[in-house]
Amino acid sequence: MKQIYLLLLLVFLISSCVNSGQNTNDNLNVVNITTTGVNTNADSIATTSYIEAQFLPVLHLHPDDPYRPSTVSWVLPRAELRYEGNSNPILKKGEITETNLQQQTSGGESSGGGDKVTKFYLDYPDDSERDITRRGNLEEFSCYVHVTRRNDPMEIQYWFYYPYNGSIAPVLDIAHEGDWEHITVRLKPDRSAIDKIYYSAHDEQHSWWVDAAGHVTPEGRPIVYSAKHTHGSYPSPGKWNTAAPTVQDETKDGGPAIDYNAQYAWRSLDVPAPLFDWVNFNGHWGKPGAFQASSGFPGPKFQKEWKEDPR
């Protein structure tokens, strides 16, 4: 038991290390991160972490999108926790931690656990830092990893957190705080390479599995294009139809490309650790809007794709 605990601790420490020397100038095409590898023979947990690291994505951001990804730990101290119908914040700015976010109660509901989304939500106070928070932070970013299928075949999700989603609709304002997007890779039976990639955009009709060929780097890692403002995930640059007949997503080369090739610029949500307690937060990651498209998203664990993407 002690050996398992030590192994979990080792995997956690490794997966939490991000090189502080990364270059994040938006004028550069690629943001590189470096670190070391993992002993693949240590244990199934370490082996899974090693496999997760082999297929980390390269995320291409739109050059004209000011809203960049970030980490949860950077955003939480800048936010308030609120509950719909309550005029006072449950936790004020500067009070939220990864752990207490999912330990609150209001309106007969708890902010953590269960299998349904509650009326809790995060909000950015209207102060001098709100716009800074919305724009994210390329000096502190990560993707969050979750294994949905371990066998026959193995499938791994890579989640991206954007503090703010801009609006692309010409009439309706569908901007909102708290945007979670992801891709999923399906590995070949021997786990040596990617077989298919699931690009999740906005709904099942505009998300799909594609063959890995032509959509991976020379090293075999998935290539992802993030749409301007909406951050939907796509396989290449171009214009993409959405559920709104007159509204298209746009992906484009020329912006920063976040390259996770050095492994461990990521966090495995399947390794128990206090740093990841926030994954059990069952509220919305942004305040509610007039309709679903203008409301903050629930976190990864409370989206239906968490268990399995459409086949």
N, C-alpha and C positions, 0 to 999 in steps of 0.2 A: 504493500500500500504506500509505503514511504517512497519507493522508487517511482511509482506512478505520479505521486504528488510532485516530486522533483522534476519529472519529465514535463508535466503540465506547466510548471513554473518556467522551465527552460524554454518551451515553445512560446509561452506568453511573452517572455522577455525578448526573444528573438523577433517575434512578429510585431513588437512595439517599437523596434529601433528604426529610426529614419535618419538618414545622414543629414546633419544640420548644415552641411556645406553645399546643398543643392542650389543651383542657379535658377531663379524664378523670373527673370526678366522676360516680359511678354514679347520682346523683340526677338527672342531666341525661339527657334522652332521646337526644340526638345528640352524637357526638364528631366535630367537623369538622376537616379538615386542608386547608391552603392551600398552593399553589405555582404555578408557571407552566407554560405549554404547551410544545409542540415544533413545530419547523418540519416540516410534513408532506411537503415537497418535497425534503428533504435527501438521503434515501437510503431504500432499502427497510427497513433496520433501524430507522431513526428513524420511518418511516411505520408500521411494525408496532407500535412502542412507543406511538405516538400513538393507534392504534386500540385497543390494549389499555387505554389510559387512559380512553377514552371510555365503556367499559362496565364500569368498576369497580363492584363490588356495594355494596349497603347491607346490612350484617349485623346482624340483630336478635338480641340475646342474651336468654336467658330471665331474668326478674327474680329467680328463686330459685336460680339456678345460680351457685355461688361460683367455678367453674373457668372462667377467662377465657382468651382467646387471648393469644399473645405472639409474639415474634420468636425465631428460632433463636439469634441472637447474644446475646440476653439469657439464654437457658437454658444454653447450652453451658458457660460457666464455672462453673455451679452443679452440673454433673453429673460422673459418672465414666463411663469407657468400660470395659466388662467383656466377658468371653468366657465362654460357658456351660462349666462344668466347671473353670474356673480361679478359685481362691478369692481371688486378688489382682487388683486393678484394673489394666488395661492403661495407662490414663491416669487419674491422680487428679483430684479436684476442683481446679479452677483451672488445669489443664494442657491442657485441650482447646481447640483452635482450629478454625475453619472448615476449615483445610487439613489439620492433622495427624489429624483425625478419620478421614479416609479414606486414611491412610498406614500403618496398623498391621497387624501380622501376629500370628497365634496359631492354634494347632491346624491348621496347614497352610493357613490361609485368610488372605486379605487383606481389610481392612475397606473397600476402595474398588474401584469398577468392577465389571466382569462383568455378568451378567444374572440372577444368583440371589441370594436373601437368605441371609446367613451367620449364624453364631451370636454375632456381636458384638451388644452392646446397651448402651444408655445407662441409667444408674441414678442416682437422687437419693440421696445419703448420708443416713442417718438422723440428722440433726442439726437445729439450731434453724432452719435455712433451708428445710428440705424442704417444709413446708406452704406457705411463702411462694412457693416455686418452683411448686408444684402449682397454686396459684391464678392463675398467669399474671400479666400486667402490662399494664394498659390504658394505661400511660404510654409503653409501647414495644411496639407491635404492628404487624403488616403482613399483607398477603396476598401470596402468591407466584404469579406468572403464568407460564403455559406454553401455547404455541400447539401444538395437536395437528394441526390441518389449516389450511393456508394458502390453499387454493383449493377452490371448488366443493363445499361452502361453507367459509368460514373458521370455525374453532372455537377458542375460547380457554378455558382452564381457569383458575380462581381457587382457590388452595389456602389453607386456614386451618390454623394450627398451634396446638394446645392442649397445654400441658405435662401435663395430667391429664384423664382421662375418669372421671367418677363412675359409680356403679352405680345402675341403676333396677330390677334384678331383686329381687323380694321374698325369694327364698331364696338364690340363688347370688350371690356377690360377683364382679361382672364389671368392677370398677374397674381401671384400668390407667394407667400413665404413657405419654406419647408418643402423641398422637391427631392424625391428619391427616385433614381433611375437604375436600371441594371441590364446586364447581359448574362447569358448562361452558355457555358461551353459543355458539349457532350464529347467525351473522350472515346477513342477507339478501344476495343476490348483489352488490348495490352497496355493501355494508358500511356502510350508513347507519344501520342499526337492527338490533336483535336479532330473530331469527325464532322461535327456541325456546331453552329453558333446561333443562339436565339437572341435576336435584337428586339428588345422591348421598347416600343415607342409610346403609345397612348392607350391602346385597347387591342384586343385579340385580332381584330380585323386589320390592324395596321402594325402588327408585330409578327415576326416569322422566323422559322428556322432556315438557315442557308448552309450550303456546303462550305467547309472551311477553306477549300481551295480558292485562292484569290483574295481572301479576307484575313490572312494571317501574315505576320512578319516573316523574314527569312528564318528566324529562330522558332517559328511555329506558334507565336502568341497572337491572340485576337486583336484585330484593328477595329476601333470604334470611333464613329463620328457623332459628336454631340450637337443637336440642332440648336440654332440660335434661339435664345430665350426659353424654349420649352424643354430643352435638354433631352429630348427623346433620343434613343440610341439607334444608329443606322450603320450599315456596312460600308458606305462610301459617300463621297461628296455628291450633292445634287439637290433636287426639289422632291419633296415627298408629300403625298396626299394625306390628309388627316380626316377625322370624322366630320369636320365642317367642310362642306362642298367647296367653298371659295377660299379656304385657308390652307396653305401649304407650309410644311416645315422646310427649313433650309440648312444643309450642312455644307461646309466649305473648307478647303485647304487654306493655309496661310496663318492660322492661329497657333497658340501654344499646343504642343503635343506632349501630354504627360506620359512619360515612359516609365513603367514600373518594372523594367527588365531586371533591375538589380535585386528584386525580390524584397519583401518585407517593408515596402512602403504601403503596407496594408494591415488590416486587422482581421483575424479569423473570429467570426461571431460564434463559432462552434467550440471555442476553448473557454470554459468558465473562468471569468475574471471580473473583479469589481469595475474595471475600466469599461466593461461592456454591459453593465447592468441596464443601461439606457435602452437596450434592445427590447426589454420587457415593457417599456412605456407604451400604453395602449391608446394614447390620445393622438391628436394631429400635430404635425411639426410646423404648423402655421395657423393663423387665425382663420375661422370659417368665413367664406364669402357668400355671395348671393346664390351660387350654385356650385356643383362639385368641381368644375374646371377652375374656379377662382378661389378654391379652398386649399389649405395646406394638406399635404398627404399624410396618411398614417405611416409609421415606420415599416421597415422591411418585414418584420415578423408578423405584421397585421395586414399585409397585402396577400392576396390569394396566391400569387406566384411563389410565395415563400416555400410552400410544400412541393409544388411542381408547376413548371411552366406548361402552357397548352402543348399538346403533343402534335 
